[in-house]
Amino acid sequence: MIGRIAGVLLEKNPPHILVDCAGVGYEIAVPMSTFYGLPHLNEKVVLLVQQIVREDAHLLYGFGSAQERGAFREMLKITGVGARMALAVLSGMNVGELAQAVTMQEVGSLTRVPGIGKKTAERLLLELKGKLGADLGAAGAGGAAPVNEGSDVLHALLALGYSEKESQLQVRALPAGTDVSTGIRLALKALSRN
């Protein structure tokens, strides 16, 4: 299996690129999130790769980060979701946004991606729940994820039986710099009013 390719970028024709690696040109499909981060032509490029072998083709999909490739692999495990659809999702939103949509179970975020209907979006959110979420979102969102205190408050609320959605909303409503015990107290107080 090919897992990584390092070489010279020869062509960029979205969503495909051509990378020369020791005299062999590899055609690789990449999501737009990776495409926008590519270097100029004839410069060195390094991509993590997912190889897919079918009866009629050997296909390579390239990613700029391990989080992107991980999200792609998780989507491929879902019945009815192929590589093309997974690539479309990662082209329509970055990994942090996808993880946040999964955590918050936001169908609307996914239905904005071309080719993703409501039923497919619901299946994606359901199947990815617990596989993509706060941890992956923190790695991919760069600042959109709650601070450590917020994640401790979130875990406490989840352990008390509150849903992920309502727990996330309460964590976001907490003032910046709130310590864990105060955060839990404030969140429980707000939840008891609902």
C-alpha positions as CSV (number, residue, x, y, z in Angstrom):
1,M,0.0,0.0,0.0
2,I,1.2,3.5,-0.8
3,G,0.9,5.7,2.3
4,R,3.0,8.7,1.5
5,I,4.4,10.4,-1.6
6,A,7.2,12.9,-1.8
7,G,8.2,14.4,-5.1
8,V,7.9,17.4,-7.5
9,L,4.5,18.8,-8.3
10,L,4.2,18.7,-12.1
11,E,0.5,19.5,-12.7
12,K,-2.5,21.0,-10.9
13,N,-5.9,20.3,-12.4
14,P,-8.5,20.3,-9.6
15,P,-9.1,17.9,-8.0
16,H,-6.2,16.0,-9.6
17,I,-2.5,16.7,-9.3
18,L,0.5,15.0,-10.9
19,V,3.5,14.3,-8.7
20,D,6.9,13.1,-10.1
21,C,8.4,10.7,-7.7
22,A,11.8,9.3,-9.0
23,G,10.7,9.6,-12.6
24,V,7.2,8.1,-12.1
25,G,4.3,10.4,-12.3
26,Y,1.5,9.7,-9.8
27,E,-1.9,11.1,-10.5
28,I,-3.5,11.9,-7.2
29,A,-7.0,13.3,-6.3
30,V,-7.0,15.8,-3.5
31,P,-9.7,17.7,-1.6
32,M,-9.8,21.4,-2.2
33,S,-8.6,22.0,1.4
34,T,-5.3,20.3,0.4
35,F,-5.3,21.7,-3.1
36,Y,-5.2,25.3,-1.8
37,G,-2.2,24.5,0.4
38,L,-0.1,23.0,-2.4
39,P,3.2,24.6,-3.5
40,H,3.8,26.1,-6.9
41,L,4.5,23.9,-9.9
42,N,8.0,22.3,-10.0
43,E,8.4,22.6,-6.3
44,K,8.6,19.7,-3.8
45,V,5.4,18.4,-2.3
46,V,4.8,15.7,0.4
47,L,1.3,14.1,0.7
48,L,-0.2,11.4,2.9
49,V,-2.0,9.0,0.6
50,Q,-4.9,6.6,0.6
51,Q,-4.7,4.0,-2.1
52,I,-7.9,2.4,-3.3
53,V,-7.8,-0.7,-5.5
54,R,-10.9,-1.6,-7.5
55,E,-11.4,-4.1,-10.3
56,D,-11.0,-1.4,-13.0
57,A,-8.6,1.1,-11.3
58,H,-5.9,1.8,-8.8
59,L,-6.7,5.2,-7.3
60,L,-4.6,7.6,-5.1
61,Y,-6.1,10.2,-2.8
62,G,-3.7,12.7,-1.2
63,F,-4.0,14.8,1.9
64,G,-2.0,17.5,3.5
65,S,-2.6,16.3,7.1
66,A,-3.2,13.1,9.0
67,Q,-6.5,14.4,10.3
68,E,-7.8,14.8,6.7
69,R,-6.7,11.3,5.8
70,G,-8.2,10.0,9.0
71,A,-11.6,11.7,8.3
72,F,-11.5,10.3,4.7
73,R,-10.9,6.8,6.0
74,E,-13.7,7.0,8.5
75,M,-16.1,8.2,5.8
76,L,-15.1,5.3,3.5
77,K,-16.3,2.8,6.2
78,I,-19.9,4.1,5.9
79,T,-22.2,2.2,3.6
80,G,-23.1,4.2,0.6
81,V,-20.3,6.7,0.9
82,G,-17.6,6.3,-1.6
83,A,-14.3,8.0,-2.2
84,R,-15.8,10.7,-4.5
85,M,-18.4,11.7,-1.8
86,A,-15.8,11.7,1.0
87,L,-13.6,13.9,-1.2
88,A,-16.5,16.2,-1.8
89,V,-17.2,16.6,1.9
90,L,-13.5,17.4,2.6
91,S,-13.6,19.9,-0.3
92,G,-16.7,21.6,1.1
93,M,-15.4,21.9,4.7
94,N,-12.2,21.4,6.6
95,V,-11.7,18.7,9.2
96,G,-12.4,21.0,12.1
97,E,-15.7,22.1,10.6
98,L,-16.7,18.5,9.9
99,A,-15.8,17.4,13.4
100,Q,-17.8,20.3,14.8
101,A,-20.8,19.4,12.6
102,V,-20.6,15.8,13.9
103,T,-20.3,16.9,17.5
104,M,-23.3,19.3,17.1
105,Q,-25.2,16.9,14.8
106,E,-25.7,19.8,12.3
107,V,-27.3,18.4,9.2
108,G,-27.3,21.8,7.5
109,S,-23.5,22.0,7.4
110,L,-23.3,18.9,5.4
111,T,-26.2,19.5,3.0
112,R,-24.4,22.6,1.8
113,V,-21.8,20.3,0.2
114,P,-22.8,19.6,-3.4
115,G,-24.1,16.1,-3.8
116,I,-25.0,15.6,-0.2
117,G,-28.7,15.3,0.5
118,K,-30.4,15.4,3.9
119,K,-30.6,11.6,4.3
120,T,-26.9,11.1,3.4
121,A,-25.9,14.0,5.8
122,E,-27.9,12.3,8.6
123,R,-26.3,9.0,7.9
124,L,-22.8,10.6,7.9
125,L,-23.5,12.4,11.2
126,L,-24.8,9.3,12.8
127,E,-22.0,7.0,11.6
128,L,-19.2,9.5,12.4
129,K,-20.5,10.2,15.9
130,G,-17.8,9.1,18.4
131,K,-15.3,8.7,15.6
132,L,-14.9,12.3,14.6
133,G,-15.5,14.9,17.3
134,A,-14.0,17.2,19.8
135,D,-10.5,15.6,19.7
136,L,-10.2,15.7,15.9
137,G,-11.9,19.1,15.8
138,A,-9.3,20.5,18.2
139,A,-6.5,19.3,15.9
140,G,-8.1,20.6,12.7
141,A,-9.9,23.7,13.8
142,G,-7.0,25.7,15.2
143,G,-8.8,27.7,17.9
144,A,-12.4,26.8,17.3
145,A,-12.3,24.1,19.9
146,P,-12.9,24.8,23.5
147,V,-10.0,25.2,25.9
148,N,-9.0,22.4,28.2
149,E,-11.3,23.7,31.0
150,G,-14.2,23.8,28.5
151,S,-13.5,20.2,27.4
152,D,-13.4,19.1,31.1
153,V,-16.8,20.8,31.6
154,L,-18.1,19.2,28.5
155,H,-17.0,15.7,29.6
156,A,-18.6,16.3,33.0
157,L,-22.0,17.3,31.4
158,L,-21.9,14.3,29.1
159,A,-21.2,12.1,32.1
160,L,-24.2,13.5,33.8
161,G,-26.4,12.4,30.9
162,Y,-26.8,15.7,29.0
163,S,-26.7,15.5,25.2
164,E,-23.6,16.6,23.2
165,K,-25.5,19.4,21.6
166,E,-26.8,21.0,24.7
167,S,-23.5,20.4,26.5
168,Q,-21.6,22.1,23.7
169,L,-23.9,25.1,23.8
170,Q,-23.4,25.5,27.5
171,V,-19.6,25.3,27.3
172,R,-19.6,27.9,24.5
173,A,-21.7,30.2,26.7
174,L,-19.2,30.1,29.5
175,P,-17.1,33.3,30.1
176,A,-13.5,33.0,29.0
177,G,-11.1,31.9,31.8
178,T,-13.8,30.1,33.8
179,D,-12.3,27.3,35.9
180,V,-13.8,23.7,35.7
181,S,-15.8,23.7,38.9
182,T,-17.3,27.1,38.3
183,G,-18.0,26.2,34.7
184,I,-19.8,23.0,35.7
185,R,-21.9,24.9,38.2
186,L,-22.8,27.7,35.7
187,A,-23.7,25.1,33.0
188,L,-25.9,23.1,35.3
189,K,-27.6,26.2,36.5
190,A,-28.4,27.2,32.9
191,L,-29.5,23.7,32.0
192,S,-31.9,23.5,35.0
193,R,-33.6,26.7,33.7
194,N,-34.4,25.0,30.4
